[in-house]
Amino acid sequence: MSVAVAGGRHLHALLGSLGRLARNPLATLLTLLVIALALALPTALRLFVTNAQAATGNFANAIDLSVFLKTDVPLLKAQQLAQAAQRRHDVASVTLIPADKGLEDFRTYSGFGDALVALKENPLPHVLHVRPRPEDSSAAALDALRTYFNAWPEVDLVQVDSEWVMRFNAILEVLRRLLLIAAVLLGVGVLAVVGNTIRLEIAARRAEIEVTKLVGGSNAFVRRPFLYTGVLYGLGGALLAWGIIAVTVAVLGEPVTTLARLYGSRYLLQGPAALDVGILLGAGAVLGWLGAWISAARHLRSIEPRA
Amino acid sequence: MIVFDRVSKRYANGREALNNVSFTVHTGEMVFLTGRSGAGKSTVLKLIALLERPTRGAVVVAGRNTQSLKSRHVAAYRRHIGVVFQDHKLLADRPVYDNVALPLAVAATPLKEIDRRVRAALDQVGLLGKERVLPLELSVGEQQRVGIARAVVSKPPLLIADEPTGNLDPDLSLEVMRLFRRFQDVGVTVVIASHDHHLVREFGQRVIVLENGQVQGDAADPLPSVLAYR
């Protein structure tokens, strides 16, 4: 069989499947809708996780140490200490927040601005914000850093700002697991929906299948249009799911921006990335094909021509 | 072309349809299978088309023993046999063209070639111009001719027909039989099961008479006594 002829046969089967779906628009739409919802849910969950991560400035990786110096340490000494810390191989960056800057920030953001005016002198120490390298963010590595800074005589207190980050990471991990479970369960759901739809179509076209086998149609030939139908269902459902997600993102966009602004952020809700859409469409097509294949393998074999 | 060697066939319900049947049909021959309903005519055809397999004995078609044929090769095997049914088994929701084109489509024939051969087959059965008509819009005789066009469109070396004139009046029956003879004239082996012995006799071809699953007579030039089984 030449490539052109093979391509022609596939095109023929594809067009035939499309035609049959189009002839039954309501039933097709309902099936597509069920598949779309099953695919949209895990996609939405994934978007939620991505957005939650992005909205919080990716601080999942941002575990900082705040090294509070004693109040009598002069600024020049603080700068020397910052340089020394910077030289450590497990430290990504060191930011020195001088006491004056700290007071300024506190006045601006805390809401106690007026009360602070009453203070005669600055009660705040100089602070070093130390960010470890991402690969040195484990609890053990952090402990090592803490011990190192604590050993300095100029240091009053070392605070690891990691607890809430770890909590947040734990929540994200729960969400990711949920996403995985939802994706698997709903994927099986798509298989079942497509499989059942194909089973009904095979039953409805029984006579045609018998005659086709009678004139020498192979199992592959008989199966082909059903596989295309399955892929079309899966792909169509995935496209519809994409549409649902796009509308959801559009509807949620403004309130999310407002919410973010109230928290002093200029965050914009992110829609699905090209990779997400690719995975969605790919998963739809593969699930549709697989559902149809399982159903066709089960039900076509039992149909043999009778004279 | 066809060899039945001591073939017996017992169906799952226990009915013994054929009992120790042997005969040979040579390439290019036209043979009638006759006998009462239930004598085993249809079973012989089913064994040839591999719709059934023999319980005992061997059915050899075109040098191939059907018993040893693996099920994945059955489709390719059937493409070498044109089958005509009494109820013609046309797809009611497809136009004549699609029905006739089906055996070519399953054999991966290029579209241009399909077009040419479908028209040629419809021309042979006198139905050129009816390509876009649905089978149910045709008369019974025309439907049967569509069935024949479908059976011959892929130019199979073997044509088998089960009561092809069962639903037709005598004039139409004769017409259909003449059609089969024209295929024999171009070298096709033709096996026709028919209980219409008047018609069979009129053609003066070889007749195999079956009764109760056994061969009762096999004559190249049938004698009246052979046919007088009623």
Chai-1 contact restraints between the chains, C-beta under 6 A:
chainA,res_idxA,chainB,res_idxB,connection_type,confidence,min_distance_angstrom,max_distance_angstrom,comment,restraint_id
A,M1,B,A108,contact,1.0,0.0,6.0,A-B,restraint_1
A,V5,B,A108,contact,1.0,0.0,6.0,A-B,restraint_2
A,V5,B,P110,contact,1.0,0.0,6.0,A-B,restraint_3
A,E208,B,L91,contact,1.0,0.0,6.0,A-B,restraint_4
A,V211,B,K89,contact,1.0,0.0,6.0,A-B,restraint_5
A,V215,B,L102,contact,1.0,0.0,6.0,A-B,restraint_6
A,V215,B,P103,contact,1.0,0.0,6.0,A-B,restraint_7
A,G216,B,A75,contact,1.0,0.0,6.0,A-B,restraint_8
A,G216,B,R78,contact,1.0,0.0,6.0,A-B,restraint_9
A,G216,B,R79,contact,1.0,0.0,6.0,A-B,restraint_10
A,G216,B,V106,contact,1.0,0.0,6.0,A-B,restraint_11
A,G217,B,V106,contact,1.0,0.0,6.0,A-B,restraint_12
A,S218,B,A75,contact,1.0,0.0,6.0,A-B,restraint_13
A,F221,B,V106,contact,1.0,0.0,6.0,A-B,restraint_14
A,P305,B,L51,contact,1.0,0.0,6.0,A-B,restraint_15
A,A307,B,K46,contact,1.0,0.0,6.0,A-B,restraint_16
A,A307,B,L51,contact,1.0,0.0,6.0,A-B,restraint_17
